[in-house]
Structures are given as structure tokens and as C-alpha cells.
Amino acid sequence: MKQFLVIQTAFLGDAVLVTSILEKLHAHHPDGAIDLVVRKGNDGLFTGHPFLRKLFVWDKRTGKNKGLFKLIGELRRTEYDHIINCQRFFSTGLMTVLALGKEKIGYDKNPFSFLFSRTVKHVIGDGRHEVDRLNALIEHLTDGQRPMPRLYPTAEDRAKVNALQEIHMKGHSGYVCIGPASVWFTKQWPEHKWIGLVKALPKDKQVFLIGAPGDSALAQRIIAASGRGVDLSRELKLLESAALMQGAAMNYVNDSAPLHIASAMNAPVTAVFCSTVPAFGFGPLRANGHVMETTEQLDCRPCGLHGHRACPKGHFRCAEGVVPATVAS
């Protein structure tokens, strides 16, 4: 029985996309044992995951370094056949080097890559999707076919969603989900644009606003200004949101985690790209995914891989140029 350790401690969307290699490792090594390392806050994605033996959680906010070495100590209790580092940064490189493994795989840009058994070239901007970059790490263990992410809401998650639908769906023929927030300001379509979108949506559709509890104030303002919608950002856990998105007529999101959740659930999605571009490799993965972006040719776009806290030029035309009525159509 092969033992695999997969390391991905970045943001929520990255944790969703790394499920693509969990799926593929299981498909090619069904008797293998797969362990996964994620950051605290993302662990809710993996409740009841059918292919995971153990989930390791690193709290990066409280006692980060102490927690890192405690985690490494836990990892060293198992000698893995393959350790797969899905990041390019110092802490996960250290984790990879100090854990026990016969083969240690990672990207060439990791500062500890010279100590890895196998390195893979990492390039952003060549049009390859992130799941293809992830697959490059395990292609020698599987094959060259693109892996797809997948999430597994539990029966309890789906029951919670069904109960909320019974409460809020009276008089509506279906619903849409809107995830209006992003960690990065310039990756987030402005509030007034979301208000315009909600106003432009068919009246027979219920509008559910989703996100983290901290996104509730934004959701409430959108509801108040548009005159419709239900804020579920404080109601739903991650897998419950995934189950809700799966049944939506459409999911409207930024270039952010809800986009990847939609891909993982094979749910229809329309993603608004502002300062970033799909060529970075984080666009929709399925045929029911759509990208909306400005048609204006801006020499300042993209202005960075992750976005900024404010538009560097001050005009934010990459976001302002996307029309709500066009997104809704």
C-alpha cells in the first residue's frame, strides 16, 4: 500500500483545486493511503472526504512557527512513499524536507527545491490551468490527463440546504447564488455592480448571497440597495455552500474561491474577472462556466497575480467596464 502526503496550506480556492490530485491519486492508486495538510479554516472542505486517511491542520494565525514544527513532528511519524508539495514557499518546503518520504516532489521555485527528489517547472501566465500545474506533480505516478476537483457535501450538509430552501423558495421557480466578496479588493467586482446585477436578474429567481461570516455586512448592503435577496453568509458552512451552489440556476462570483467550488460541484458559474485574467490559470473548468471581463484594452491589466488593496491607477476600469446587465444575460 502506497502512502501519499499532499501539502496545500494556501487560500481556500487553492484547497478546493488540490482536490483534483486527491481524485486522481485515488483513481490510479485505489489501495493507497492519502493524507493532506491544509491551513486552519480550510479543513471544513474535507469533512467526511471519502479518499482521505488523515487531515493535518496548520493554524497559521496563532503560534504559526510553533505550530509548524509541531505539525512536522506529527508528519515524521509516518514514512511516506511520496510527499507532494503543491506550493512554492518556504514553510511548506521546510515541511517537505523534514517529513519522512522516499520521494519528495515540488515546484522548482520552492526555496528548498534543491533538496527535493523531483522538481517540476512552475509557470503562471502561459494559459495552463492550475489543475494542470498540479497534475504535473503527479503525472509520473498517474498519467497526463487533466484531473478535476471534487467536493463531497455530507447528507447533513444537503439536509441543511434543503431546509433553507423550503423556507426561502416560496413563490420562486429557482434560485441563483451570488458570492460578492474576495480577499483582494481588485479581484472583487464593486458593490454597486453587484447591486445592479441583482436588480437585473429575473424576478422569479430567489437570490442567495453566500460567503464567509465576515462578508455578511456586504451582503446585507447589497440586499438593502437592490430590494431583494437572502443573506446566507452566516448560515452556511463550506460544504453546505457547495451543496447550495450545485442546485443553482447560476452562480455569480469573482475570481475567488466560490468559482472553484462551483467547478468542483459541476455547478453553472459566471465569474467576473477584474484586475486578474483567466490566463493565470484560475478560470472555470467546465463547459457550464463563463468568464465576464472588460472589453477595453487596458495596458495596466493584469496588474498583479493576486490583486491589490486598491487600484494602482486609481480608476479601476477593469472592474467598472463590466456591465451588470451583460453579466445577467
KEKE-3310 file (N, C-alpha, C; in steps of 0.2 Angstrom, whole numbers, plus 5000, padded with zeros to 4 digits):
npx = (5004:5004:5009:5003:5007:5000:5002:4995:4993:4988:4977:4958:4953:4964:4964:4952:4955:4966:4960:4958:4970:4969:4958:4963:4975:4969:4961:4971:4978:4970:4971:4979:4985:4980:4986:4983:4988:4982:4978:4971:4954:4952:4949:4936:4932:4934:4927:4922:4927:4929:4942:4952:4964:4970:4968:4978:4980:4985:4987:4989:4988:4989:5002:5011:5024:5028:5017:5020:5032:5027:5018:5026:5033:5022:5020:5032:5030:5026:5032:5032:5028:5027:5029:5020:5022:5012:5015:5025:5033:5042:5039:5031:5041:5051:5043:5041:5055:5059:5049:5046:5050:5051:5051:5051:5042:5040:5038:5050:5052:5052:5060:5067:5069:5080:5083:5073:5067:5062:5058:5047:5044:5037:5025:5016:5004:5005:4994:4990:4979:4977:4975:4981:4994:4996:4994:5005:5014:5011:5011:5020:5016:5003:4995:4994:4982:4970:4966:4951:4943:4934:4921:4913:4899:4891:4877:4871:4874:4867:4854:4853:4854:4842:4832:4833:4830:4817:4811:4814:4811:4798:4786:4795:4804:4816:4833:4847:4865:4875:4892:4899:4911:4929:4946:4955:4954:4955:4951:4938:4923:4915:4904:4892:4891:4887:4875:4868:4868:4859:4847:4845:4842:4831:4814:4808:4817:4825:4837:4852:4864:4881:4895:4909:4907:4911:4908:4895:4891:4893:4884:4872:4871:4870:4858:4849:4850:4846:4834:4830:4834:4843:4853:4865:4877:4881:4875:4879:4890:4906:4904:4891:4888:4893:4884:4873:4876:4877:4864:4860:4853:4862:4878:4885:4901:4917:4934:4938:4937:4924:4921:4930:4924:4912:4916:4921:4909:4903:4894:4884:4892:4896:4909:4917:4930:4942:4955:4963:4967:4960:4970:4980:4977:4966:4953:4935:4932:4924:4911:4900:4904:4907:4916:4917:4923:4931:4930:4938:4954:4967:4982:4986:4982:4984:4987:4993:4997:4989:4981:4977:4975:4970:4966:4980:4981:4970:4958:4951:4946:4945:4936:4925:4921:4914:4898:4883:4870:4874:4881:4871:4863)
npy = (4994:5010:5026:5042:5059:5075:5092:5107:5123:5135:5148:5147:5144:5137:5126:5120:5117:5108:5096:5090:5082:5074:5066:5060:5053:5044:5037:5031:5024:5015:5008:5015:5026:5042:5057:5073:5090:5105:5123:5130:5133:5130:5117:5113:5110:5096:5088:5072:5067:5055:5049:5052:5048:5054:5071:5084:5099:5116:5129:5145:5157:5158:5156:5153:5148:5139:5130:5125:5117:5108:5102:5096:5087:5078:5073:5066:5054:5045:5036:5041:5036:5045:5062:5076:5092:5106:5119:5135:5140:5145:5139:5127:5120:5118:5109:5099:5094:5090:5081:5063:5054:5044:5049:5066:5078:5093:5111:5120:5133:5133:5137:5127:5117:5112:5101:5092:5077:5076:5089:5101:5112:5128:5138:5153:5161:5156:5151:5138:5129:5129:5116:5109:5112:5107:5093:5090:5088:5075:5067:5057:5047:5044:5049:5059:5065:5078:5082:5083:5094:5090:5090:5084:5086:5081:5071:5077:5090:5093:5091:5102:5112:5109:5112:5126:5130:5126:5136:5148:5148:5149:5154:5156:5150:5145:5147:5158:5160:5171:5176:5189:5193:5195:5191:5200:5217:5222:5211:5210:5213:5228:5234:5242:5237:5223:5226:5231:5220:5211:5218:5216:5203:5189:5191:5180:5172:5167:5175:5171:5176:5172:5167:5170:5172:5185:5192:5196:5209:5216:5208:5211:5225:5225:5218:5227:5238:5233:5228:5215:5197:5185:5183:5172:5170:5169:5158:5146:5133:5128:5116:5115:5127:5123:5113:5120:5128:5119:5116:5128:5139:5148:5153:5167:5175:5181:5181:5170:5160:5154:5152:5141:5132:5130:5124:5112:5106:5104:5114:5127:5143:5160:5170:5185:5193:5205:5214:5203:5189:5176:5169:5166:5155:5151:5150:5145:5128:5119:5116:5123:5135:5152:5167:5184:5199:5215:5223:5233:5237:5237:5244:5242:5230:5213:5218:5212:5196:5192:5202:5219:5230:5241:5250:5252:5262:5270:5271:5260:5253:5241:5234:5242:5242:5231:5226:5225:5221:5214:5203:5197:5192)
npz = (5000:4995:5002:5003:5005:5004:5002:5005:5010:5007:5001:5002:4989:4983:4991:4987:4973:4975:4977:4965:4963:4973:4969:4957:4962:4970:4960:4952:4961:4970:4982:4990:5003:5008:5014:5020:5021:5027:5029:5044:5044:5031:5033:5034:5021:5020:5027:5031:5019:5006:5002:5010:5022:5033:5040:5041:5050:5050:5060:5055:5060:5074:5084:5074:5069:5080:5079:5066:5068:5077:5069:5059:5067:5069:5056:5054:5060:5051:5037:5021:5005:4994:4995:4991:4987:4985:4984:4983:4993:5007:5020:5017:5010:5019:5027:5019:5017:5030:5034:5033:5019:5004:4991:4987:4981:4971:4966:4956:4960:4973:4988:4994:4984:4979:4987:4985:4979:4966:4954:4947:4934:4937:4930:4928:4918:4906:4901:4905:4916:4934:4939:4929:4932:4944:4941:4935:4945:4949:4937:4933:4942:4938:4925:4910:4909:4912:4928:4938:4951:4965:4977:4993:4999:5014:5019:5029:5027:5015:5019:5028:5018:5010:5020:5021:5009:5008:5017:5011:4997:4993:4981:4971:4956:4955:4959:4961:4966:4974:4976:4982:4988:4990:4995:4990:4985:4972:4965:4967:4961:4961:4974:4970:4957:4959:4965:4955:4946:4954:4953:4940:4937:4934:4940:4945:4951:4966:4976:4983:4994:4997:5006:5018:5036:5039:5027:5028:5031:5019:5010:5016:5013:4999:4998:5004:4996:4983:4985:4986:4990:5000:5014:5017:5022:5035:5038:5032:5031:5023:5015:5015:5008:4996:4992:4990:4979:4969:4966:4960:4947:4942:4947:4953:4953:4959:4953:4963:4978:4978:4964:4961:4969:4963:4951:4956:4960:4948:4945:4937:4933:4933:4931:4936:4931:4936:4940:4938:4926:4916:4910:4919:4925:4933:4930:4926:4925:4918:4905:4908:4913:4913:4908:4913:4908:4906:4890:4886:4881:4892:4897:4909:4914:4917:4934:4943:4951:4962:4965:4972:4986:4983:4967:4957:4948:4951:4944:4942:4930:4925:4932:4932:4919:4917:4913:4923:4917:4906:4912:4918:4908)
capx = (5000:5007:5006:5005:5006:4999:5003:4992:4991:4987:4970:4953:4952:4969:4962:4947:4958:4970:4956:4959:4975:4967:4954:4967:4979:4964:4959:4976:4981:4964:4973:4984:4983:4982:4985:4983:4990:4979:4978:4965:4949:4950:4948:4929:4930:4936:4923:4919:4930:4930:4948:4957:4965:4971:4969:4983:4978:4990:4985:4994:4987:4990:5008:5012:5030:5027:5013:5023:5036:5023:5015:5032:5034:5017:5021:5038:5028:5024:5037:5028:5031:5028:5027:5019:5021:5009:5016:5032:5035:5047:5037:5030:5047:5054:5039:5043:5061:5059:5045:5050:5047:5055:5051:5049:5040:5038:5040:5057:5053:5052:5067:5070:5068:5087:5083:5068:5069:5059:5055:5043:5044:5031:5025:5010:5003:5005:4987:4988:4975:4981:4974:4986:5001:4995:4994:5012:5017:5009:5010:5024:5013:4997:4995:4994:4975:4968:4962:4946:4942:4928:4920:4909:4895:4888:4870:4869:4875:4862:4848:4853:4852:4835:4828:4834:4826:4809:4809:4815:4810:4791:4785:4801:4804:4823:4837:4854:4869:4880:4897:4901:4917:4936:4951:4959:4950:4955:4948:4931:4918:4912:4897:4887:4890:4883:4868:4865:4866:4853:4841:4844:4841:4824:4811:4805:4823:4827:4844:4855:4871:4885:4902:4911:4903:4914:4905:4888:4889:4892:4878:4866:4870:4868:4851:4845:4850:4843:4827:4829:4840:4843:4860:4866:4884:4882:4871:4881:4897:4909:4901:4884:4888:4894:4878:4868:4878:4876:4857:4858:4852:4868:4882:4889:4906:4923:4940:4939:4936:4917:4922:4932:4919:4907:4919:4921:4902:4900:4888:4885:4896:4898:4915:4919:4937:4943:4962:4967:4965:4960:4977:4984:4975:4961:4946:4931:4935:4919:4908:4895:4907:4908:4920:4915:4928:4930:4932:4943:4961:4970:4989:4988:4979:4983:4991:4997:4994:4984:4977:4979:4970:4967:4968:4986:4980:4965:4952:4948:4942:4945:4930:4920:4920:4910:4891:4878:4865:4878:4883:4865:4860)
capy = (5000:5017:5031:5049:5066:5081:5098:5114:5127:5142:5150:5142:5142:5133:5120:5117:5114:5102:5090:5087:5077:5068:5062:5057:5048:5038:5033:5027:5020:5015:5005:5019:5030:5049:5061:5080:5096:5112:5128:5130:5137:5126:5110:5111:5107:5089:5084:5066:5066:5048:5047:5054:5044:5059:5078:5088:5106:5120:5136:5150:5164:5158:5152:5150:5144:5134:5125:5122:5112:5103:5098:5092:5081:5073:5071:5062:5048:5041:5037:5041:5034:5051:5068:5081:5099:5110:5126:5137:5144:5142:5134:5120:5117:5115:5104:5093:5092:5087:5075:5057:5052:5041:5053:5072:5081:5100:5115:5122:5139:5132:5138:5120:5113:5108:5095:5088:5071:5078:5095:5102:5119:5131:5144:5156:5165:5153:5148:5132:5130:5127:5109:5106:5113:5102:5087:5090:5085:5068:5064:5051:5042:5043:5050:5066:5068:5084:5080:5088:5094:5087:5091:5079:5088:5076:5070:5083:5097:5093:5092:5109:5116:5108:5115:5133:5131:5126:5142:5154:5147:5150:5159:5156:5144:5143:5152:5160:5161:5177:5177:5195:5196:5192:5193:5205:5222:5222:5205:5210:5217:5233:5233:5244:5232:5218:5228:5232:5213:5208:5221:5214:5196:5188:5191:5173:5168:5169:5177:5169:5178:5167:5169:5169:5177:5192:5195:5197:5216:5217:5205:5215:5231:5223:5216:5233:5243:5230:5226:5208:5193:5182:5183:5165:5170:5167:5152:5140:5131:5127:5111:5117:5132:5119:5109:5125:5131:5114:5116:5135:5140:5151:5156:5173:5175:5184:5177:5169:5153:5151:5150:5134:5127:5128:5119:5106:5103:5104:5119:5133:5148:5166:5173:5192:5195:5212:5215:5197:5187:5169:5165:5164:5148:5150:5151:5140:5122:5115:5119:5127:5140:5158:5172:5190:5204:5221:5223:5238:5235:5241:5242:5240:5224:5212:5222:5208:5189:5191:5208:5224:5233:5247:5250:5256:5268:5274:5272:5253:5252:5234:5232:5247:5241:5225:5229:5220:5218:5209:5198:5194:5189)
capz = (5000:4995:5007:5000:5008:4999:5006:5002:5015:5004:5002:5001:4982:4982:4994:4983:4967:4976:4977:4959:4963:4978:4965:4953:4965:4972:4954:4950:4967:4974:4988:4993:5009:5006:5020:5017:5025:5025:5034:5048:5041:5025:5035:5033:5015:5019:5032:5028:5012:5006:5000:5015:5028:5039:5038:5046:5050:5052:5062:5053:5063:5081:5085:5067:5069:5084:5076:5060:5070:5080:5063:5056:5071:5068:5050:5054:5062:5045:5031:5015:4998:4990:4998:4985:4989:4980:4985:4981:4998:5012:5026:5015:5008:5025:5029:5014:5018:5036:5034:5030:5012:4999:4985:4988:4974:4972:4961:4955:4963:4981:4990:4996:4979:4978:4992:4983:4974:4959:4954:4941:4932:4938:4926:4928:4913:4899:4899:4908:4922:4940:4939:4925:4935:4950:4938:4933:4951:4950:4931:4933:4946:4936:4918:4908:4908:4917:4934:4940:4958:4968:4984:4995:5005:5018:5020:5034:5023:5010:5023:5030:5012:5009:5025:5020:5003:5010:5020:5006:4990:4991:4976:4966:4952:4955:4963:4959:4971:4972:4981:4980:4991:4988:4999:4987:4983:4965:4962:4969:4957:4966:4977:4966:4952:4962:4966:4948:4944:4957:4950:4933:4937:4933:4947:4948:4954:4973:4976:4989:4994:5001:5008:5025:5040:5038:5021:5029:5030:5011:5008:5019:5010:4993:4998:5006:4990:4977:4987:4986:4992:5007:5016:5020:5023:5042:5039:5029:5031:5017:5011:5014:5002:4989:4990:4988:4973:4965:4963:4957:4940:4940:4952:4950:4958:4957:4953:4970:4980:4976:4957:4961:4972:4958:4947:4960:4961:4942:4945:4932:4936:4929:4935:4934:4932:4936:4939:4935:4920:4916:4908:4925:4926:4938:4927:4926:4922:4914:4899:4911:4916:4909:4911:4911:4909:4902:4883:4885:4881:4897:4897:4916:4916:4924:4937:4948:4951:4967:4966:4977:4991:4979:4960:4957:4944:4954:4940:4942:4924:4923:4935:4931:4912:4916:4914:4926:4913:4902:4916:4920:4902)
cpx = (5004:5004:5008:5003:5006:4999:5000:4990:4990:4979:4965:4952:4957:4967:4957:4951:4963:4966:4956:4965:4973:4962:4958:4972:4975:4962:4964:4979:4975:4965:4977:4981:4985:4980:4986:4984:4986:4979:4971:4960:4947:4948:4941:4927:4931:4932:4920:4922:4932:4937:4954:4958:4966:4971:4973:4981:4983:4987:4990:4994:4989:4996:5010:5018:5030:5023:5016:5028:5033:5020:5020:5033:5029:5018:5027:5036:5026:5030:5033:5032:5032:5025:5026:5017:5018:5010:5024:5035:5039:5045:5035:5036:5050:5050:5041:5050:5062:5055:5049:5046:5052:5056:5048:5048:5038:5040:5047:5058:5053:5059:5071:5070:5075:5087:5077:5071:5067:5056:5052:5043:5037:5031:5017:5009:5003:4999:4985:4984:4979:4980:4979:4993:5001:4997:5002:5016:5016:5009:5014:5021:5006:4997:4995:4987:4974:4964:4957:4945:4935:4927:4914:4904:4891:4880:4867:4869:4869:4855:4847:4851:4845:4830:4828:4830:4819:4807:4809:4813:4802:4790:4790:4802:4811:4827:4844:4858:4874:4885:4901:4908:4923:4941:4954:4954:4949:4953:4941:4928:4915:4905:4891:4885:4885:4875:4864:4863:4860:4847:4840:4842:4833:4820:4808:4811:4824:4835:4847:4862:4875:4892:4904:4907:4905:4911:4898:4886:4888:4886:4872:4865:4868:4860:4847:4845:4846:4836:4825:4835:4839:4851:4861:4874:4886:4879:4875:4889:4900:4905:4894:4883:4889:4888:4873:4870:4877:4869:4855:4857:4858:4871:4886:4894:4912:4928:4942:4937:4929:4917:4925:4928:4914:4910:4920:4915:4899:4894:4889:4888:4897:4903:4917:4926:4939:4951:4966:4964:4965:4966:4981:4982:4970:4954:4941:4934:4930:4915:4902:4897:4908:4912:4917:4921:4927:4933:4937:4950:4965:4977:4991:4985:4982:4989:4995:4993:4988:4979:4980:4974:4967:4969:4974:4985:4974:4958:4948:4943:4941:4938:4924:4917:4915:4903:4886:4873:4868:4879:4877:4862:4863)
cpy = (5006:5022:5038:5054:5071:5087:5104:5118:5134:5144:5145:5139:5136:5126:5116:5113:5108:5096:5086:5081:5072:5063:5057:5051:5042:5034:5029:5022:5019:5012:5009:5023:5037:5053:5068:5085:5102:5117:5128:5135:5134:5119:5108:5109:5099:5085:5078:5064:5058:5045:5049:5050:5049:5066:5081:5096:5111:5127:5141:5156:5164:5154:5149:5145:5138:5128:5122:5116:5106:5098:5094:5086:5076:5070:5065:5055:5043:5042:5036:5039:5040:5057:5073:5088:5103:5117:5128:5140:5141:5137:5127:5117:5114:5109:5097:5090:5088:5081:5069:5054:5049:5045:5060:5076:5089:5104:5118:5129:5139:5133:5132:5115:5109:5102:5091:5082:5073:5085:5096:5110:5122:5138:5146:5161:5162:5149:5142:5133:5127:5119:5106:5106:5108:5095:5085:5087:5077:5064:5058:5046:5041:5043:5057:5069:5073:5081:5085:5088:5092:5088:5086:5082:5081:5076:5076:5089:5098:5094:5099:5114:5115:5112:5123:5134:5131:5133:5148:5154:5148:5156:5160:5150:5142:5148:5153:5161:5167:5177:5183:5197:5192:5195:5199:5210:5222:5216:5205:5215:5222:5232:5236:5240:5226:5220:5229:5225:5210:5211:5219:5207:5195:5188:5185:5169:5171:5170:5175:5172:5174:5170:5167:5174:5184:5196:5197:5205:5218:5214:5209:5222:5230:5222:5223:5238:5240:5229:5219:5204:5190:5181:5176:5165:5168:5160:5146:5139:5129:5122:5112:5122:5128:5116:5114:5127:5125:5114:5123:5135:5144:5153:5161:5175:5180:5179:5175:5162:5150:5149:5143:5129:5125:5123:5112:5102:5103:5109:5125:5139:5154:5169:5180:5192:5202:5213:5209:5194:5179:5165:5164:5157:5146:5151:5145:5134:5118:5119:5124:5133:5146:5163:5179:5195:5210:5220:5228:5235:5240:5239:5240:5234:5218:5216:5218:5201:5189:5197:5213:5226:5239:5247:5255:5262:5273:5274:5265:5251:5245:5231:5236:5245:5235:5227:5224:5217:5213:5203:5194:5190:5182)
cpz = (5000:4999:5004:5005:5003:5004:5002:5007:5013:5005:5000:4994:4980:4985:4990:4977:4969:4976:4971:4959:4968:4973:4960:4956:4967:4966:4952:4955:4972:4981:4992:4999:5007:5012:5017:5023:5023:5030:5038:5045:5034:5027:5034:5026:5015:5024:5028:5021:5012:5005:5005:5021:5034:5036:5043:5045:5053:5054:5060:5056:5070:5082:5079:5067:5074:5082:5070:5063:5074:5074:5060:5060:5070:5061:5050:5057:5057:5040:5025:5009:4994:4994:4992:4988:4984:4980:4983:4987:5003:5017:5023:5012:5014:5028:5025:5015:5024:5037:5031:5024:5008:4993:4988:4982:4975:4966:4961:4959:4970:4983:4993:4990:4978:4982:4990:4979:4967:4959:4947:4940:4933:4934:4926:4922:4906:4897:4902:4915:4928:4941:4935:4928:4941:4947:4936:4939:4951:4943:4930:4937:4943:4928:4916:4907:4914:4922:4936:4948:4959:4975:4986:5001:5008:5017:5024:5031:5018:5014:5025:5024:5010:5013:5023:5013:5004:5013:5015:4999:4988:4986:4971:4962:4952:4959:4960:4966:4969:4978:4979:4983:4989:4994:4997:4984:4975:4961:4963:4965:4962:4968:4973:4960:4954:4963:4960:4945:4947:4954:4943:4932:4937:4940:4950:4951:4961:4972:4983:4989:4999:5002:5015:5029:5040:5032:5022:5028:5023:5009:5010:5015:5002:4993:4999:4999:4984:4979:4987:4988:4999:5008:5020:5022:5030:5043:5037:5030:5024:5012:5010:5008:4996:4987:4988:4981:4968:4962:4960:4950:4938:4947:4950:4956:4955:4955:4960:4972:4977:4968:4957:4965:4967:4953:4950:4960:4954:4941:4940:4936:4931:4933:4932:4936:4931:4935:4936:4929:4920:4914:4914:4927:4932:4936:4928:4922:4918:4909:4902:4914:4911:4912:4908:4912:4904:4895:4881:4885:4886:4897:4904:4919:4913:4928:4943:4948:4956:4968:4971:4981:4988:4972:4960:4953:4946:4950:4941:4936:4923:4926:4933:4923:4911:4918:4917:4921:4908:4906:4917:4914:4900)
residu = (MET:LYS:GLN:PHE:LEU:VAL:ILE:GLN:THR:ALA:PHE:LEU:GLY:ASP:ALA:VAL:LEU:VAL:THR:SER:ILE:LEU:GLU:LYS:LEU:HIS:ALA:HIS:HIS:PRO:ASP:GLY:ALA:ILE:ASP:LEU:VAL:VAL:ARG:LYS:GLY:ASN:ASP:GLY:LEU:PHE:THR:GLY:HIS:PRO:PHE:LEU:ARG:LYS:LEU:PHE:VAL:TRP:ASP:LYS:ARG:THR:GLY:LYS:ASN:LYS:GLY:LEU:PHE:LYS:LEU:ILE:GLY:GLU:LEU:ARG:ARG:THR:GLU:TYR:ASP:HIS:ILE:ILE:ASN:CYS:GLN:ARG:PHE:PHE:SER:THR:GLY:LEU:MET:THR:VAL:LEU:ALA:LEU:GLY:LYS:GLU:LYS:ILE:GLY:TYR:ASP:LYS:ASN:PRO:PHE:SER:PHE:LEU:PHE:SER:ARG:THR:VAL:LYS:HIS:VAL:ILE:GLY:ASP:GLY:ARG:HIS:GLU:VAL:ASP:ARG:LEU:ASN:ALA:LEU:ILE:GLU:HIS:LEU:THR:ASP:GLY:GLN:ARG:PRO:MET:PRO:ARG:LEU:TYR:PRO:THR:ALA:GLU:ASP:ARG:ALA:LYS:VAL:ASN:ALA:LEU:GLN:GLU:ILE:HIS:MET:LYS:GLY:HIS:SER:GLY:TYR:VAL:CYS:ILE:GLY:PRO:ALA:SER:VAL:TRP:PHE:THR:LYS:GLN:TRP:PRO:GLU:HIS:LYS:TRP:ILE:GLY:LEU:VAL:LYS:ALA:LEU:PRO:LYS:ASP:LYS:GLN:VAL:PHE:LEU:ILE:GLY:ALA:PRO:GLY:ASP:SER:ALA:LEU:ALA:GLN:ARG:ILE:ILE:ALA:ALA:SER:GLY:ARG:GLY:VAL:ASP:LEU:SER:ARG:GLU:LEU:LYS:LEU:LEU:GLU:SER:ALA:ALA:LEU:MET:GLN:GLY:ALA:ALA:MET:ASN:TYR:VAL:ASN:ASP:SER:ALA:PRO:LEU:HIS:ILE:ALA:SER:ALA:MET:ASN:ALA:PRO:VAL:THR:ALA:VAL:PHE:CYS:SER:THR:VAL:PRO:ALA:PHE:GLY:PHE:GLY:PRO:LEU:ARG:ALA:ASN:GLY:HIS:VAL:MET:GLU:THR:THR:GLU:GLN:LEU:ASP:CYS:ARG:PRO:CYS:GLY:LEU:HIS:GLY:HIS:ARG:ALA:CYS:PRO:LYS:GLY:HIS:PHE:ARG:CYS:ALA:GLU:GLY:VAL:VAL:PRO:ALA:THR:VAL:ALA:SER)
# end
